[in-house]
């Protein structure tokens, strides 16, 4: 007789999760929340207090525990070693709100006891330049695992994790839709590093023994119904069409004056041919690898939290 597979997660409804919030004032203002909110997201101050504040406290407990274990292990070995950064991965689909989650988590974590130094890295900087993608016929697969320099990303996180004094990463511009030549982001021994990207929870590629996700101390997956994310993607396209695409320097400036009917058809086609398949084939299968899943309702608000059983 076969037995049903038990879920590795316990699901906590929004109201129950909110009761776990620390008894402290919300450290963010309305203006700060507005600044952190991504295009198309509907993050409100109440959700920060009810969802993200307890999340940041939970992550800080994991980080404190990891630091304590490092000290005790070092003492046990009779050695001296510098603490290693606590690395957090944030994954999820295009337009699901993972960038907002990562920025918000950074702001909240740095306000906990000891004011830890928190850096945020988006994996966009490790996309191959457009020139390389075009040479390899991958421009229509931008965001798929093979469009990234995964070895360089793994090397970057490995060097940060090992405590190197200064580690540099390329910079990606959403305006020009390409890597910016000569520009770099520099990470200098943070207490916490947040790595945000579509495919950060991917297992090692064929022929490799290590993935960047193997270096994470905690990981978060931002989740929602695929049909809802598709609508959010289309809505975001319209929002960008009325704002960022108006810039003549924008890679997407040619869409600025597109009719609404054509813009809707185009954005739906991009989702159906690129972002949707990437989500189904590569991103969703990594959800079970996360330590915590933020599950969103169709209105973009957090509905429940799935936490991996300890």
Order of alpha helices (4+ residues) and beta strands (2+ residues): beta-alpha-alpha-alpha-beta-alpha-beta-alpha-alpha-beta-beta-beta-beta-alpha-alpha-beta-beta
